[in-house]
Amino acid sequence: MRLIFLFVFLFSFNFSNAQLFNKEKVLNKENIDKKRWSWGYFLGFNAYDFQIKYKEQGEDIEVDKNPSFNVGLIGNLRINDYLDLRLEPGVVFANRSLTFPDDDPLNPLQNGQIRDVNSSYIHIPLLLKFSAKRINNFKPFIIGGASVSTNLSSNEDNPQDNEAGQFRMKTNNYYYEIGFGIDFYFEYFKFTPSIRGVFGMGNELVRDDSDIDPLTTSPYTSNIESVKTRGIFINFLFQ
């Protein structure tokens, strides 16, 4: 992910620098942003993490983040020269691993310390894009909004829990998102690299059955107050 970020930054800097100091200011796709509606698609990478809050201070659950990818479509509504409303429905794959501490001899883990959390999301963000004035063939912007997702691999209704080796999460979740990017105008298309942070707003944890029973506790979920997704998207948009 660091190499990808560095590549995007260097590409953006070199292209922008060339546009600023190039005396031949030939505008590519001069009218593409004048359309009321425009369409496109995106490809990208993500690194999803968990924000875990605990009821009592103790040894933290370790979260191992594994980069994955996302793909989707773009629907853009032009409001004015500097403001657009954008819908970006897509499919997001995320891979995370949880390592639970096993430090309580009175309540030991029953089925291992590691849980692989492989998620497949239908992710639908509604975003406002605030653009600066176009300079030759590039235009920077910031973007933000809210999104909803359906986790097709949540296992929310799975009768097996961590006692059987299954970490469960809620299926439907809500987020807020904020990021930035640059529109680059080429002869035949507009290319947009962007970086966006995604932050979950609700608790996604489905507690173990033994945690629901007042007479028992789960060594996996009893000390967890909440689990929320957070992540970074690096997307490459084509219009």
Summary of the structure (lengths in Angstrom):
residues: 239
radius of gyration: 21.8
end to end distance: 23.9
largest distance: 76.6
contacts: 708
relative contact order: 0.21
helix: 13%
strand: 52%
